[in-house]
């Protein structure tokens, strides 16, 4: 997140709570999950070979300029399914590099689990031994927040909720390649500008995307109350807000009035 190095951020998931020191917000691992109850594979198995081939095809696909990848490879019980989503303001080369790095790190963190998830600031990668497409999945999820509080909570929440609502409506209208929106709003009294983005995996329908993001922002009072920055991240959607710009302003389209 757009915060000073070495700040402690709280993570939450239904599985565990822990602290993590972030020193390089744009490159460090945000979170990962190894799913233990969906089967394991060995290093020389057909599933492992199919998975490696599938994910390698994502990071080597230079024709994809919108940052969303889905695919499956193999047959029967050895068939692997994968999804990767890059943040909507990231350039294709940054996206592919993130996917490649994510696959390498995840193979070390979850060396034999058939289902796993990993998130970086720039991208998300997940895979499984069952279909994961066209389905809204909110778990496993986690959140992060700033350690700095806002000065006027009521005004901040009012402006933030209105901004996120506009972003959700815009993102949900996206097509099968991109469901992403970013924008900012300024509080009238404090003149504090806040910046936010929302994103869904584009295989979701308009309603699924809206439902996922609305479920995420309902967690703000629990995860991020009074905080100047926060985010909730799930497999199918995520949002983030900060008091300072954290996304590429030049690569994002202005919101409609």
SULGI-V313699 format. One record per residue. N is the residue number from 1. OMEGA is omega in degrees with one decimal (999 if undefined). Layout:
n: (N & N)
omega: (OMEGA & OMEGA)
This chain:
n: (1 & 2 & 3 & 4 & 5 & 6 & 7 & 8 & 9 & 10 & 11 & 12 & 13 & 14 & 15 & 16 & 17 & 18 & 19 & 20 & 21 & 22 & 23 & 24 & 25 & 26 & 27 & 28 & 29 & 30 & 31 & 32 & 33 & 34 & 35 & 36 & 37 & 38 & 39 & 40 & 41 & 42 & 43 & 44 & 45 & 46 & 47 & 48 & 49 & 50 & 51 & 52 & 53 & 54 & 55 & 56 & 57 & 58 & 59 & 60 & 61 & 62 & 63 & 64 & 65 & 66 & 67 & 68 & 69 & 70 & 71 & 72 & 73 & 74 & 75 & 76 & 77 & 78 & 79 & 80 & 81 & 82 & 83 & 84 & 85 & 86 & 87 & 88 & 89 & 90 & 91 & 92 & 93 & 94 & 95 & 96 & 97 & 98 & 99 & 100 & 101 & 102 & 103 & 104 & 105 & 106 & 107 & 108 & 109 & 110 & 111 & 112 & 113 & 114 & 115 & 116 & 117 & 118 & 119 & 120 & 121 & 122 & 123 & 124 & 125 & 126 & 127 & 128 & 129 & 130 & 131 & 132 & 133 & 134 & 135 & 136 & 137 & 138 & 139 & 140 & 141 & 142 & 143 & 144 & 145 & 146 & 147 & 148 & 149 & 150 & 151 & 152 & 153 & 154 & 155 & 156 & 157 & 158 & 159 & 160 & 161 & 162 & 163 & 164 & 165 & 166 & 167 & 168 & 169 & 170 & 171 & 172 & 173 & 174 & 175 & 176 & 177 & 178 & 179 & 180 & 181 & 182 & 183 & 184 & 185 & 186 & 187 & 188 & 189 & 190 & 191 & 192 & 193 & 194 & 195 & 196 & 197 & 198 & 199 & 200 & 201 & 202 & 203 & 204 & 205 & 206 & 207 & 208 & 209 & 210 & 211 & 212 & 213 & 214 & 215 & 216 & 217 & 218 & 219 & 220 & 221 & 222 & 223 & 224 & 225 & 226 & 227 & 228 & 229 & 230 & 231 & 232 & 233 & 234 & 235 & 236 & 237 & 238 & 239 & 240 & 241 & 242 & 243 & 244 & 245 & 246 & 247 & 248 & 249 & 250 & 251 & 252 & 253 & 254 & 255 & 256 & 257)
omega: (-175.8 & -177.0 & -178.6 & 176.9 & 174.7 & 172.2 & 176.8 & 178.5 & 177.3 & 174.0 & 174.9 & 168.5 & 176.2 & -176.1 & -176.7 & 175.6 & 176.4 & 178.0 & 178.4 & 175.8 & 178.1 & 178.8 & 178.4 & -168.3 & -175.5 & -175.1 & -174.0 & 174.6 & 176.1 & -176.3 & 172.7 & 176.5 & 171.7 & -176.5 & -170.9 & -171.0 & 178.8 & 174.0 & 178.2 & 176.0 & 177.3 & -173.8 & -178.1 & -176.7 & 175.6 & 179.3 & 179.2 & 179.0 & 179.1 & -179.3 & -179.8 & -179.2 & -179.5 & -176.5 & 176.5 & 179.0 & 177.3 & -173.3 & 179.4 & -176.9 & -178.1 & 178.1 & -179.4 & -179.7 & -178.4 & 166.6 & 176.3 & -175.9 & 172.1 & 176.5 & 175.1 & 179.7 & 178.8 & -177.7 & 171.0 & -173.5 & 179.3 & -178.3 & 179.4 & 178.1 & -178.9 & 174.1 & 170.2 & -179.1 & 175.4 & 179.6 & -168.1 & -179.8 & -176.1 & 178.9 & -176.8 & -178.4 & 175.3 & 178.9 & -177.6 & 177.9 & 179.2 & 179.4 & 179.8 & 178.6 & -179.7 & -178.6 & 179.5 & -179.2 & -178.0 & 178.2 & 176.3 & -177.8 & -179.8 & -168.0 & -177.6 & 177.7 & -178.3 & 177.0 & -177.2 & -178.4 & 173.3 & 179.0 & 165.5 & 174.9 & -172.6 & -174.8 & 174.1 & 174.9 & 174.9 & 175.6 & -176.6 & 176.5 & 175.9 & -176.5 & -178.4 & -174.4 & 172.8 & -178.8 & 178.6 & 179.2 & -177.1 & 179.5 & 0.3 & -179.6 & 175.5 & 175.1 & 176.9 & 176.9 & 176.1 & 175.7 & -177.0 & -179.6 & 174.8 & -178.6 & 179.7 & -173.1 & -176.1 & 179.7 & -179.9 & -179.0 & -179.8 & -178.8 & -179.6 & -179.0 & 178.1 & 179.6 & -180.0 & 177.9 & 178.2 & -179.0 & 179.9 & 179.4 & -178.4 & -178.1 & -176.6 & 179.1 & -178.9 & -176.3 & -176.0 & 176.9 & -175.6 & 170.8 & -170.6 & 174.2 & 177.2 & -179.7 & -179.0 & 177.1 & -177.3 & 177.5 & -172.9 & -175.2 & -175.6 & -175.4 & 176.6 & 176.9 & 175.8 & -176.6 & -177.2 & 170.5 & 174.4 & 180.0 & 172.7 & 167.7 & -172.2 & 176.2 & 176.8 & 171.6 & 176.6 & -178.5 & 179.6 & 178.8 & 179.0 & -179.4 & -178.8 & -178.1 & 177.0 & 174.7 & 179.9 & -176.2 & 174.5 & 178.9 & -177.6 & 178.8 & -179.8 & -173.6 & -161.8 & -177.6 & 177.9 & -173.3 & 179.1 & 178.3 & 178.6 & 175.9 & 170.1 & -173.6 & 178.1 & -180.0 & -174.1 & -178.3 & 175.0 & 171.3 & 177.3 & 173.3 & -179.0 & 174.9 & 178.7 & 178.3 & 178.6 & 177.4 & -177.9 & -177.0 & -175.8 & -175.3 & -179.4 & 179.9 & 177.2 & 178.2 & 174.0 & -178.7 & 999)
